[in-house]
Amino acid sequence: MNYNTKRRVAALLAVPALLFTAACGSDSDSDGGETAGVAQVDGKVGEKPKISVPKEGDPSGKTVVETVSEGSGTAAKASDFVRLDWTVEKWGEDQELGGTWAATTTGESTPRRQSVEQIGKPSQQLPEKVLAAVKGQKPGSRVLVQGTAGDLIGESLNPSSGINQKDVLIWVVDVAGAGAVDAKGEAKGEQAATEAGLPEVKAPSQKAATITIPKNTKAPKDLKEQVLIKGDGKKVEAGQGLVAQYTGVKWEDGKKFDSSWDHGGATAFQIGTGSVVPGWDKGLVGKNVGDRVLLVIPPALGYGSSPNSELSKNTLVFVVDILDVV
């Protein structure tokens, strides 16, 4: 999402800032199947893995992709949305370079922040080849990806990271959830009129919503929310990956600043973990798949805590179609 509706990933996890300078990927081919010189992974899926390497011998000279543990259900396909736990270490150094297993910092009851990605699309958190290894895996699976930084990260390797092209990196990725969603999906049903004092919403099919701010009306000081279309799907829970269409405008001038419809359609993010602005967490957890939700978010629950944001002083108005959860 633009304008940091999803907070910058580099602020959440160490790897992008440490290793990457841009979008991840390389042009070389990955090879798998070697067992000699391959890291061993211990521990249960859903718990932080323990990575160990042979005390003698060199690591495999080829990129290795192994299914450490196979889950169940429908295997993830190209363009599916996935929710992942992961960690990465350098061969021979028992030190985590980054990942999602850090203890939660926003409250003991807050689920752990995880990566929500779309297979086949650029990621700010995982190299292209690491994310590609998730394709074909079932929820509950654990995957090992081992290879040189040059092969897995390529030209996007951050030269100040202390990692060189020949260093061998070990990723272990757990597939916590996966699901296929139509990129052009939208909420269906009769839309309710907005309540007095709230913006008017017109949502033409396959286009960004038109949101009209009421004239001569001050922006509310508290979060306002209204379900415009009531869905009958699963309830959204904190920690899930939420797949949605959205449009956002500023209350002050009514101008659109972002919409998923302008970026290829449905997008996904983790909800209820502080990974997005507080107004989204507060307004979307507990809603249902299929809902269309109007949110009016005051600066304190938007970007008020980020003074460098262009939207730090704005009241934000969003229309969000909840398409699915993973």
Disulfide bonds with the S-S distance in Angstrom:
none
